[in-house]
Amino acid sequence: MTKRADRASHIFSLPTTQAIALARQVFLASLCIGVATARPGHAAQGQQNGGVPKPELPAGQQAGAGKVLGLPTPARDKASREGALVIGTRRDQDGALEVATLPKDGELALVGFIEALNSRKDLADAELVAEYSLLTEDERRRIIARAHRLSERAVVRLARVWRALAERDAALALVTVLKSRSLGKDTVGVVDDAFFLLGADAKLVGLDALTNANRVLRDVIVQRLPTLLGNEDLPRLRMLLDHKDQGARIAALEVLARFLVDKPGEDLASLTACLRHTDGALRAQASTLLGEMGDRAVAPLQALVEAQTDGPEWFLATLLLARREVVVPDRLLSEKALQRLGRSRYDGRILARTVATIVAGLRLFDDATTLRDKTSGFSDLAAGRDGGNPIQGTPLPK
């Protein structure tokens, strides 16, 4: 029997525990022999790579060749990647966070800035301004050109960054966003930022925005625009009173009224002229605004009443003056106007009958004795006589 056979038989004759320990020693000895006989070049390469040998590349292939993470190769799509700003889908109904990213070709600053704009974290404006300052001029131009594709959250933050840095070139980008989408409660802030960047051109953009279909935007413009206007802008504003869209007409009227409120010396003729407009909603709004003018509107309304026109403007003016009589001690309606109103209770037009009836009711409420004068046109409604219907204007029994 050979020595190897004697050793094997010796191992198998040992107890189980000793046999396992001896087998482990044999395995470790063979592993050490394999490491000692490894090639020196491979050992050095393993040391340079942290102990892990680098895999060999196939012949003719360079490291980094081909697509990385699914991105196109620079040789094929370099031109498109240089001008690309890829924005993900907008927020869906369940409020999922929007994704905004760029092809990651080394423009990490731009990628990080857009991710910060879309972040749900409460980032300070100073942080965003610092990140924006890291961008190159070309990257800034790309963001300005494609700001309308960003999410609402990103647009609101970006507007504040542009205002902080006085980025005048970005003003029209904000105008485009305001015209193309609704920002809800954030509309006020973005409009203020856009007006700041627009400077002297803000009033022209504001006048144009009055015709926008977005009612929220129009309401904000109505609040901000009057302080920017001057007398030279009134002709443009009056033209909007005849715009084809009713919302634009009423918005222009409200801007005109707010402008006149801040100019005590201005004539109200442009506002009283709206009482004869063909749009009933505009006439009603003009009446409300004139009523809010108080004593300042009395003289223009009296001039309109004395003109004795036969249109709706005459009845609306008399109604406003009659309402004003309730809170002032003076009589604002002339006898001639009261006589006409008395006859108008039997007019075929609904507006005429309604206004005449309301004026009669106001006079009865204020001082019924003033109606006893037969020249007033309302003598049949005087107190102390029974019968008759002051609302319907039915004649009294004789």
PAZANU-478341 format. One record per residue (C-alpha): residue number from 0; residue in one letter; z negated, y negated, x negated. Coordinates in steps of 0.02 Angstrom, whole numbers, padded with zeros to 5 digits. Layout:
REM residues N
+-----+--------+--------+--------+--------+
! num ! residu !     up !  north !   east !
+-----+--------+--------+--------+--------+
! NUM !      A !      Z !      Y !      X !
...
+-----+--------+--------+--------+--------+
END
This chain:
REM residues 398
+-----+--------+--------+--------+--------+
! num ! residu !     up !  north !   east !
+-----+--------+--------+--------+--------+
!   0 !      M !  00000 !  00000 !  00000 !
!   1 !      T !  00047 ! -00171 ! -00067 !
!   2 !      K ! -00070 ! -00319 ! -00093 !
!   3 !      R !  00002 ! -00417 !  00056 !
!   4 !      A ! -00026 ! -00268 !  00168 !
!   5 !      D ! -00202 ! -00249 !  00101 !
!   6 !      R ! -00234 ! -00435 !  00140 !
!   7 !      A ! -00166 ! -00419 !  00317 !
!   8 !      S ! -00267 ! -00266 !  00351 !
!   9 !      H ! -00418 ! -00356 !  00283 !
!  10 !      I ! -00391 ! -00502 !  00401 !
!  11 !      F ! -00373 ! -00392 !  00554 !
!  12 !      S ! -00528 ! -00298 !  00503 !
!  13 !      L ! -00632 ! -00460 !  00503 !
!  14 !      P ! -00729 ! -00517 !  00655 !
!  15 !      T ! -00636 ! -00631 !  00777 !
!  16 !      T ! -00723 ! -00794 !  00724 !
!  17 !      Q ! -00689 ! -00768 !  00541 !
!  18 !      A ! -00508 ! -00721 !  00575 !
!  19 !      I ! -00476 ! -00885 !  00670 !
!  20 !      A ! -00553 ! -00990 !  00530 !
!  21 !      L ! -00448 ! -00904 !  00398 !
!  22 !      A ! -00287 ! -00931 !  00500 !
!  23 !      R ! -00324 ! -01117 !  00514 !
!  24 !      Q ! -00344 ! -01130 !  00324 !
!  25 !      V ! -00176 ! -01045 !  00299 !
!  26 !      F ! -00091 ! -01167 !  00419 !
!  27 !      L ! -00163 ! -01322 !  00333 !
!  28 !      A ! -00111 ! -01256 !  00163 !
!  29 !      S !  00069 ! -01233 !  00220 !
!  30 !      L !  00072 ! -01411 !  00293 !
!  31 !      C !  00016 ! -01485 !  00128 !
!  32 !      I !  00151 ! -01389 !  00035 !
!  33 !      G !  00284 ! -01463 !  00155 !
!  34 !      V !  00226 ! -01643 !  00126 !
!  35 !      A !  00224 ! -01619 ! -00062 !
!  36 !      T !  00402 ! -01554 ! -00065 !
!  37 !      A !  00473 ! -01701 !  00044 !
!  38 !      R !  00611 ! -01811 ! -00030 !
!  39 !      P !  00548 ! -01970 ! -00118 !
!  40 !      G !  00674 ! -02083 ! -00029 !
!  41 !      H !  00616 ! -02031 !  00142 !
!  42 !      A !  00435 ! -02055 !  00091 !
!  43 !      A !  00468 ! -02234 !  00032 !
!  44 !      Q !  00563 ! -02275 !  00191 !
!  45 !      G !  00421 ! -02208 !  00295 !
!  46 !      Q !  00296 ! -02318 !  00202 !
!  47 !      Q !  00404 ! -02473 !  00234 !
!  48 !      N !  00407 ! -02437 !  00421 !
!  49 !      G !  00222 ! -02407 !  00443 !
!  50 !      G !  00227 ! -02222 !  00407 !
!  51 !      V !  00364 ! -02183 !  00533 !
!  52 !      P !  00535 ! -02143 !  00457 !
!  53 !      K !  00680 ! -02246 !  00527 !
!  54 !      P !  00814 ! -02141 !  00615 !
!  55 !      E !  00985 ! -02135 !  00535 !
!  56 !      L !  01128 ! -02222 !  00627 !
!  57 !      P !  01294 ! -02134 !  00658 !
!  58 !      A !  01434 ! -02177 !  00541 !
!  59 !      G !  01522 ! -02343 !  00582 !
!  60 !      Q !  01385 ! -02409 !  00697 !
!  61 !      Q !  01276 ! -02561 !  00655 !
!  62 !      A !  01100 ! -02596 !  00711 !
!  63 !      G !  01093 ! -02704 !  00869 !
!  64 !      A !  01270 ! -02666 !  00922 !
!  65 !      G !  01310 ! -02639 !  01106 !
!  66 !      K !  01215 ! -02702 !  01259 !
!  67 !      V !  01029 ! -02737 !  01254 !
!  68 !      L !  00933 ! -02726 !  01418 !
!  69 !      G !  01095 ! -02727 !  01516 !
!  70 !      L !  01155 ! -02897 !  01451 !
!  71 !      P !  01340 ! -02922 !  01412 !
!  72 !      T !  01398 ! -02922 !  01234 !
!  73 !      P !  01411 ! -03096 !  01156 !
!  74 !      A !  01592 ! -03067 !  01106 !
!  75 !      R !  01650 ! -03038 !  01285 !
!  76 !      D !  01544 ! -03156 !  01388 !
!  77 !      K !  01490 ! -03290 !  01265 !
!  78 !      A !  01578 ! -03431 !  01358 !
!  79 !      S !  01505 ! -03385 !  01526 !
!  80 !      R !  01330 ! -03362 !  01455 !
!  81 !      E !  01331 ! -03534 !  01374 !
!  82 !      G !  01357 ! -03620 !  01543 !
!  83 !      A !  01261 ! -03499 !  01651 !
!  84 !      L !  01103 ! -03536 !  01746 !
!  85 !      V !  01069 ! -03381 !  01850 !
!  86 !      I !  00946 ! -03412 !  01991 !
!  87 !      G !  00882 ! -03265 !  02090 !
!  88 !      T !  00873 ! -03247 !  02277 !
!  89 !      R !  00773 ! -03373 !  02376 !
!  90 !      R !  00606 ! -03334 !  02455 !
!  91 !      D !  00619 ! -03212 !  02598 !
!  92 !      Q !  00521 ! -03216 !  02760 !
!  93 !      D !  00370 ! -03124 !  02693 !
!  94 !      G !  00346 ! -03257 !  02559 !
!  95 !      A !  00397 ! -03155 !  02406 !
!  96 !      L !  00402 ! -03256 !  02246 !
!  97 !      E !  00575 ! -03314 !  02198 !
!  98 !      V !  00644 ! -03260 !  02031 !
!  99 !      A !  00733 ! -03385 !  01920 !
! 100 !      T !  00795 ! -03331 !  01751 !
! 101 !      L !  00933 ! -03352 !  01623 !
! 102 !      P !  01028 ! -03230 !  01515 !
! 103 !      K !  00906 ! -03202 !  01374 !
! 104 !      D !  01016 ! -03248 !  01229 !
! 105 !      G !  00887 ! -03341 !  01128 !
! 106 !      E !  00855 ! -03488 !  01245 !
! 107 !      L !  00674 ! -03439 !  01269 !
! 108 !      A !  00617 ! -03618 !  01299 !
! 109 !      L !  00730 ! -03638 !  01449 !
! 110 !      V !  00682 ! -03469 !  01518 !
! 111 !      G !  00498 ! -03507 !  01499 !
! 112 !      F !  00516 ! -03678 !  01581 !
! 113 !      I !  00603 ! -03607 !  01735 !
! 114 !      E !  00473 ! -03470 !  01749 !
! 115 !      A !  00338 ! -03604 !  01742 !
! 116 !      L !  00424 ! -03703 !  01881 !
! 117 !      N !  00421 ! -03549 !  01993 !
! 118 !      S !  00247 ! -03493 !  01944 !
! 119 !      R !  00114 ! -03483 !  02079 !
! 120 !      K ! -00016 ! -03547 !  01957 !
! 121 !      D ! -00083 ! -03723 !  01980 !
! 122 !      L !  00001 ! -03799 !  01828 !
! 123 !      A ! -00034 ! -03978 !  01780 !
! 124 !      D !  00111 ! -04098 !  01767 !
! 125 !      A !  00068 ! -04126 !  01584 !
! 126 !      E !  00098 ! -03942 !  01547 !
! 127 !      L !  00269 ! -03945 !  01629 !
! 128 !      V !  00315 ! -04107 !  01541 !
! 129 !      A !  00269 ! -04028 !  01375 !
! 130 !      E !  00380 ! -03877 !  01408 !
! 131 !      Y !  00523 ! -03986 !  01468 !
! 132 !      S !  00511 ! -04088 !  01307 !
! 133 !      L !  00552 ! -03931 !  01208 !
! 134 !      L !  00723 ! -03916 !  01289 !
! 135 !      T !  00881 ! -03976 !  01205 !
! 136 !      E !  00993 ! -04109 !  01282 !
! 137 !      D !  01118 ! -03977 !  01333 !
! 138 !      E !  00984 ! -03873 !  01419 !
! 139 !      R !  00921 ! -04025 !  01512 !
! 140 !      R !  01096 ! -04064 !  01574 !
! 141 !      R !  01115 ! -03886 !  01635 !
! 142 !      I !  00954 ! -03896 !  01735 !
! 143 !      I !  01005 ! -04064 !  01810 !
! 144 !      A !  01176 ! -03997 !  01860 !
! 145 !      R !  01103 ! -03843 !  01944 !
! 146 !      A !  00939 ! -03909 !  02014 !
! 147 !      H !  01001 ! -03880 !  02192 !
! 148 !      R !  00997 ! -03692 !  02157 !
! 149 !      L !  00812 ! -03691 !  02112 !
! 150 !      S !  00675 ! -03643 !  02233 !
! 151 !      E !  00582 ! -03773 !  02335 !
! 152 !      R !  00427 ! -03751 !  02228 !
! 153 !      A !  00528 ! -03777 !  02070 !
! 154 !      V !  00617 ! -03932 !  02138 !
! 155 !      V !  00454 ! -04017 !  02187 !
! 156 !      R !  00379 ! -03987 !  02014 !
! 157 !      L !  00539 ! -04035 !  01925 !
! 158 !      A !  00547 ! -04199 !  02021 !
! 159 !      R !  00375 ! -04246 !  01957 !
! 160 !      V !  00425 ! -04202 !  01779 !
! 161 !      W !  00582 ! -04309 !  01791 !
! 162 !      R !  00482 ! -04455 !  01858 !
! 163 !      A !  00352 ! -04440 !  01720 !
! 164 !      L !  00490 ! -04444 !  01588 !
! 165 !      A !  00596 ! -04574 !  01683 !
! 166 !      E !  00745 ! -04455 !  01679 !
! 167 !      R !  00867 ! -04574 !  01766 !
! 168 !      D !  01013 ! -04453 !  01752 !
! 169 !      A !  00921 ! -04332 !  01865 !
! 170 !      A !  00911 ! -04451 !  02015 !
! 171 !      L !  01072 ! -04392 !  02096 !
! 172 !      A !  01017 ! -04212 !  02075 !
! 173 !      L !  00866 ! -04248 !  02184 !
! 174 !      V !  00975 ! -04337 !  02311 !
! 175 !      T !  01087 ! -04183 !  02321 !
! 176 !      V !  00935 ! -04072 !  02351 !
! 177 !      L !  00868 ! -04187 !  02488 !
! 178 !      K !  01035 ! -04190 !  02578 !
! 179 !      S !  01069 ! -04004 !  02566 !
! 180 !      R !  00903 ! -03927 !  02617 !
! 181 !      S !  00738 ! -03962 !  02703 !
! 182 !      L !  00583 ! -03975 !  02593 !
! 183 !      G !  00461 ! -03993 !  02738 !
! 184 !      K !  00300 ! -04081 !  02693 !
! 185 !      D !  00358 ! -04101 !  02512 !
! 186 !      T !  00500 ! -04215 !  02568 !
! 187 !      V !  00390 ! -04370 !  02551 !
! 188 !      G !  00349 ! -04339 !  02368 !
! 189 !      V !  00527 ! -04295 !  02318 !
! 190 !      V !  00595 ! -04450 !  02408 !
! 191 !      D !  00471 ! -04560 !  02315 !
! 192 !      D !  00520 ! -04481 !  02149 !
! 193 !      A !  00705 ! -04501 !  02187 !
! 194 !      F !  00685 ! -04683 !  02238 !
! 195 !      F !  00589 ! -04717 !  02078 !
! 196 !      L !  00729 ! -04643 !  01972 !
! 197 !      L !  00867 ! -04729 !  02073 !
! 198 !      G !  00795 ! -04903 !  02049 !
! 199 !      A !  00904 ! -05037 !  02128 !
! 200 !      D !  01022 ! -04905 !  02201 !
! 201 !      A !  00883 ! -04831 !  02307 !
! 202 !      K !  00920 ! -04939 !  02460 !
! 203 !      L !  01104 ! -04888 !  02462 !
! 204 !      V !  01057 ! -04705 !  02453 !
! 205 !      G !  00925 ! -04733 !  02586 !
! 206 !      L !  01048 ! -04815 !  02706 !
! 207 !      D !  01165 ! -04669 !  02683 !
! 208 !      A !  01023 ! -04544 !  02711 !
! 209 !      L !  00991 ! -04617 !  02884 !
! 210 !      T !  01146 ! -04523 !  02943 !
! 211 !      N !  01082 ! -04356 !  02878 !
! 212 !      A !  01052 ! -04219 !  03006 !
! 213 !      N !  00882 ! -04179 !  02931 !
! 214 !      R !  00759 ! -04268 !  03046 !
! 215 !      V !  00614 ! -04249 !  02924 !
! 216 !      L !  00715 ! -04338 !  02790 !
! 217 !      R !  00765 ! -04476 !  02911 !
! 218 !      D !  00584 ! -04506 !  02960 !
! 219 !      V !  00531 ! -04523 !  02779 !
! 220 !      I !  00675 ! -04642 !  02742 !
! 221 !      V !  00626 ! -04748 !  02893 !
! 222 !      Q !  00454 ! -04771 !  02816 !
! 223 !      R !  00513 ! -04808 !  02639 !
! 224 !      L !  00674 ! -04906 !  02662 !
! 225 !      P !  00619 ! -05070 !  02749 !
! 226 !      T !  00525 ! -05133 !  02596 !
! 227 !      L !  00682 ! -05113 !  02489 !
! 228 !      L !  00802 ! -05208 !  02602 !
! 229 !      G !  00852 ! -05390 !  02599 !
! 230 !      N !  00948 ! -05503 !  02716 !
! 231 !      E !  01109 ! -05454 !  02629 !
! 232 !      D !  01083 ! -05274 !  02689 !
! 233 !      L !  01068 ! -05317 !  02874 !
! 234 !      P !  01257 ! -05306 !  02911 !
! 235 !      R !  01261 ! -05128 !  02845 !
! 236 !      L !  01107 ! -05087 !  02948 !
! 237 !      R !  01184 ! -05160 !  03106 !
! 238 !      M !  01339 ! -05054 !  03080 !
! 239 !      L !  01229 ! -04899 !  03086 !
! 240 !      L !  01171 ! -04950 !  03260 !
! 241 !      D !  01343 ! -04897 !  03321 !
! 242 !      H !  01350 ! -04734 !  03223 !
! 243 !      K !  01417 ! -04583 !  03317 !
! 244 !      D !  01254 ! -04487 !  03294 !
! 245 !      Q !  01112 ! -04540 !  03407 !
! 246 !      G !  00979 ! -04491 !  03279 !
! 247 !      A !  01060 ! -04606 !  03151 !
! 248 !      R !  01067 ! -04748 !  03277 !
! 249 !      I !  00883 ! -04736 !  03322 !
! 250 !      A !  00832 ! -04719 !  03139 !
! 251 !      A !  00930 ! -04877 !  03096 !
! 252 !      L !  00846 ! -04968 !  03241 !
! 253 !      E !  00673 ! -04919 !  03179 !
! 254 !      V !  00715 ! -04978 !  03003 !
! 255 !      L !  00777 ! -05143 !  03074 !
! 256 !      A !  00617 ! -05167 !  03176 !
! 257 !      R !  00506 ! -05128 !  03026 !
! 258 !      F !  00606 ! -05248 !  02919 !
! 259 !      L !  00586 ! -05388 !  03048 !
! 260 !      V !  00400 ! -05357 !  03066 !
! 261 !      D !  00377 ! -05394 !  02882 !
! 262 !      K !  00485 ! -05552 !  02897 !
! 263 !      P !  00396 ! -05668 !  03019 !
! 264 !      G !  00526 ! -05804 !  03000 !
! 265 !      E !  00674 ! -05693 !  03043 !
! 266 !      D !  00763 ! -05709 !  03210 !
! 267 !      L !  00745 ! -05562 !  03329 !
! 268 !      A !  00919 ! -05583 !  03402 !
! 269 !      S !  00981 ! -05425 !  03315 !
! 270 !      L !  00841 ! -05329 !  03399 !
! 271 !      T !  00858 ! -05404 !  03573 !
! 272 !      A !  01045 ! -05368 !  03564 !
! 273 !      C !  01002 ! -05183 !  03565 !
! 274 !      L !  00943 ! -05203 !  03746 !
! 275 !      R !  01125 ! -05210 !  03799 !
! 276 !      H !  01178 ! -05059 !  03697 !
! 277 !      T !  01274 ! -04921 !  03786 !
! 278 !      D !  01151 ! -04789 !  03725 !
! 279 !      G !  01006 ! -04778 !  03848 !
! 280 !      A !  00890 ! -04697 !  03720 !
! 281 !      L !  00924 ! -04839 !  03600 !
! 282 !      R !  00888 ! -04969 !  03736 !
! 283 !      A !  00723 ! -04883 !  03777 !
! 284 !      Q !  00671 ! -04878 !  03594 !
! 285 !      A !  00719 ! -05060 !  03571 !
! 286 !      S !  00612 ! -05107 !  03723 !
! 287 !      T !  00463 ! -05015 !  03648 !
! 288 !      L !  00484 ! -05101 !  03479 !
! 289 !      L !  00502 ! -05273 !  03559 !
! 290 !      G !  00345 ! -05241 !  03661 !
! 291 !      E !  00252 ! -05208 !  03498 !
! 292 !      M !  00307 ! -05377 !  03430 !
! 293 !      G !  00185 ! -05467 !  03545 !
! 294 !      D !  00201 ! -05656 !  03565 !
! 295 !      R !  00337 ! -05663 !  03435 !
! 296 !      A !  00459 ! -05579 !  03555 !
! 297 !      V !  00421 ! -05694 !  03704 !
! 298 !      A !  00542 ! -05834 !  03661 !
! 299 !      P !  00693 ! -05721 !  03626 !
! 300 !      L !  00659 ! -05624 !  03786 !
! 301 !      Q !  00644 ! -05783 !  03890 !
! 302 !      A !  00810 ! -05843 !  03821 !
! 303 !      L !  00887 ! -05677 !  03873 !
! 304 !      V !  00814 ! -05692 !  04049 !
! 305 !      E !  00875 ! -05871 !  04071 !
! 306 !      A !  01051 ! -05814 !  04027 !
! 307 !      Q !  01054 ! -05725 !  04196 !
! 308 !      T !  01165 ! -05583 !  04138 !
! 309 !      D !  01194 ! -05436 !  04254 !
! 310 !      G !  01172 ! -05297 !  04128 !
! 311 !      P !  01022 ! -05187 !  04087 !
! 312 !      E !  00964 ! -05310 !  03955 !
! 313 !      W !  00910 ! -05436 !  04089 !
! 314 !      F !  00801 ! -05313 !  04184 !
! 315 !      L !  00724 ! -05242 !  04025 !
! 316 !      A !  00683 ! -05418 !  03964 !
! 317 !      T !  00600 ! -05464 !  04128 !
! 318 !      L !  00500 ! -05303 !  04124 !
! 319 !      L !  00437 ! -05341 !  03948 !
! 320 !      L !  00387 ! -05518 !  03996 !
! 321 !      A !  00297 ! -05456 !  04153 !
! 322 !      R !  00198 ! -05333 !  04048 !
! 323 !      R !  00153 ! -05471 !  03928 !
! 324 !      E !  00087 ! -05578 !  04071 !
! 325 !      V ! -00051 ! -05451 !  04099 !
! 326 !      V ! -00132 ! -05489 !  03930 !
! 327 !      V ! -00096 ! -05676 !  03914 !
! 328 !      P ! -00151 ! -05818 !  04030 !
! 329 !      D !  00021 ! -05899 !  04042 !
! 330 !      R !  00159 ! -05859 !  04167 !
! 331 !      L !  00310 ! -05804 !  04068 !
! 332 !      L !  00434 ! -05769 !  04209 !
! 333 !      S !  00517 ! -05917 !  04294 !
! 334 !      E !  00529 ! -05936 !  04483 !
! 335 !      K !  00715 ! -05908 !  04472 !
! 336 !      A !  00687 ! -05741 !  04387 !
! 337 !      L !  00557 ! -05688 !  04517 !
! 338 !      Q !  00674 ! -05731 !  04660 !
! 339 !      R !  00809 ! -05622 !  04584 !
! 340 !      L !  00686 ! -05481 !  04557 !
! 341 !      G !  00633 ! -05493 !  04739 !
! 342 !      R !  00813 ! -05468 !  04794 !
! 343 !      S !  00837 ! -05329 !  04667 !
! 344 !      R !  00716 ! -05217 !  04761 !
! 345 !      Y !  00862 ! -05180 !  04876 !
! 346 !      D !  00989 ! -05166 !  04735 !
! 347 !      G !  01097 ! -05011 !  04727 !
! 348 !      R !  01057 ! -04981 !  04543 !
! 349 !      I !  00907 ! -04876 !  04501 !
! 350 !      L !  00857 ! -04981 !  04351 !
! 351 !      A !  00859 ! -05142 !  04452 !
! 352 !      R !  00754 ! -05069 !  04594 !
! 353 !      T !  00631 ! -04990 !  04473 !
! 354 !      V !  00603 ! -05146 !  04369 !
! 355 !      A !  00584 ! -05256 !  04524 !
! 356 !      T !  00455 ! -05136 !  04597 !
! 357 !      I !  00356 ! -05128 !  04434 !
! 358 !      V !  00353 ! -05318 !  04418 !
! 359 !      A !  00292 ! -05333 !  04598 !
! 360 !      G !  00154 ! -05208 !  04561 !
! 361 !      L !  00101 ! -05302 !  04405 !
! 362 !      R !  00092 ! -05465 !  04503 !
! 363 !      L ! -00011 ! -05385 !  04640 !
! 364 !      F ! -00127 ! -05312 !  04509 !
! 365 !      D ! -00147 ! -05478 !  04419 !
! 366 !      D ! -00159 ! -05603 !  04565 !
! 367 !      A ! -00096 ! -05560 !  04737 !
! 368 !      T ! -00104 ! -05742 !  04795 !
! 369 !      T !  00045 ! -05785 !  04686 !
! 370 !      L !  00154 ! -05678 !  04799 !
! 371 !      R !  00119 ! -05783 !  04956 !
! 372 !      D !  00243 ! -05912 !  04899 !
! 373 !      K !  00399 ! -05880 !  05001 !
! 374 !      T !  00507 ! -05936 !  04854 !
! 375 !      S !  00440 ! -05797 !  04743 !
! 376 !      G !  00544 ! -05662 !  04823 !
! 377 !      F !  00389 ! -05554 !  04848 !
! 378 !      S !  00308 ! -05645 !  04996 !
! 379 !      D !  00326 ! -05490 !  05105 !
! 380 !      L !  00207 ! -05400 !  04987 !
! 381 !      A !  00068 ! -05531 !  04998 !
! 382 !      A ! -00109 ! -05470 !  05028 !
! 383 !      G ! -00181 ! -05481 !  05203 !
! 384 !      R ! -00027 ! -05411 !  05292 !
! 385 !      D ! -00018 ! -05233 !  05350 !
! 386 !      G !  00130 ! -05120 !  05347 !
! 387 !      G !  00274 ! -05113 !  05228 !
! 388 !      N !  00294 ! -05007 !  05073 !
! 389 !      P !  00290 ! -05107 !  04910 !
! 390 !      I !  00358 ! -04959 !  04815 !
! 391 !      Q !  00508 ! -04923 !  04924 !
! 392 !      G !  00530 ! -05104 !  04976 !
! 393 !      T !  00544 ! -05068 !  05164 !
! 394 !      P !  00541 ! -05225 !  05272 !
! 395 !      L !  00384 ! -05275 !  05365 !
! 396 !      P !  00378 ! -05266 !  05556 !
! 397 !      K !  00394 ! -05433 !  05644 !
+-----+--------+--------+--------+--------+
END
